[in-house]
Amino acid sequence: MLADMHTAEAILMIKRNKGEDPQKYSTVCFEKLFTKYGVSRERFNMNLNYYKEDPEEFYKMYESVVQVLVNRQRFYAPGK
């Protein structure tokens, strides 16, 4: 889910850089992710706060998130 959240944030940043208002996409985008994963915004924030309190676990979790993002980047890289 975090990898998808980061991907969504990157898309919104690209829209902002193109002069579009990302706010009109933001709420819908993240709500769709919460629905996709069956998680409420509140539960997501609670889990994120839990991991922030345990830096070692947070790091372990983010290692897998980074690996997913790296794999996506390789898959979608230009020239593939």
C-alpha positions in Angstrom: 0.0 0.0 0.0 2.8 2.4 0.8 4.4 1.9 -2.6 1.1 2.7 -4.2 0.8 5.8 -1.9 4.2 7.0 -3.0 3.4 6.3 -6.6 0.2 8.4 -6.3 2.1 11.2 -4.6 4.6 11.2 -7.5 1.8 11.4 -10.0 0.3 14.3 -8.1 3.7 16.1 -8.0 4.0 15.7 -11.8 0.6 17.3 -12.2 1.6 20.2 -9.9 4.8 20.7 -11.9 2.7 20.8 -15.1 0.6 23.6 -13.6 -2.4 21.5 -12.8 -4.1 21.6 -9.4 -3.3 18.2 -7.8 -5.9 18.8 -5.0 -8.7 18.0 -7.3 -7.2 14.5 -7.8 -5.7 14.0 -4.4 -8.7 13.0 -2.3 -10.2 10.7 -4.9 -6.8 9.1 -5.6 -6.1 8.3 -2.0 -9.6 7.2 -1.2 -9.4 4.7 -4.0 -6.2 3.3 -2.5 -7.9 3.0 0.9 -10.8 1.2 -0.7 -8.5 -1.0 -2.7 -6.7 -2.2 0.4 -9.7 -2.2 2.7 -8.1 0.3 5.1 -9.6 3.5 6.5 -7.5 6.7 6.5 -7.6 6.5 10.3 -6.3 2.9 10.3 -3.6 3.8 7.8 -2.4 6.8 10.0 -2.5 4.7 13.1 -0.3 2.0 11.5 2.1 4.7 10.2 2.4 6.2 13.6 3.0 2.8 15.1 6.0 2.3 12.8 7.3 5.8 13.4 7.5 4.8 17.1 9.7 1.8 16.2 12.4 3.1 13.9 13.9 -0.4 13.4 10.6 -1.9 12.3 9.9 1.2 10.2 13.2 0.8 8.4 12.5 -2.9 7.7 9.1 -2.1 6.4 10.4 0.6 4.1 13.1 -1.6 2.7 10.3 -3.6 1.1 8.5 -0.5 0.0 11.7 0.8 -1.7 12.2 -2.6 -3.4 8.7 -2.5 -4.9 9.3 1.1 -6.1 12.7 0.1 -7.6 11.1 -2.8 -9.4 8.3 -0.6 -10.8 10.9 1.9 -12.0 12.8 -0.8 -13.8 9.6 -2.2 -15.4 8.4 1.2 -16.6 11.8 2.6 -17.5 11.9 4.2 -21.0 13.5 1.8 -23.6 12.1 -1.3 -22.0 
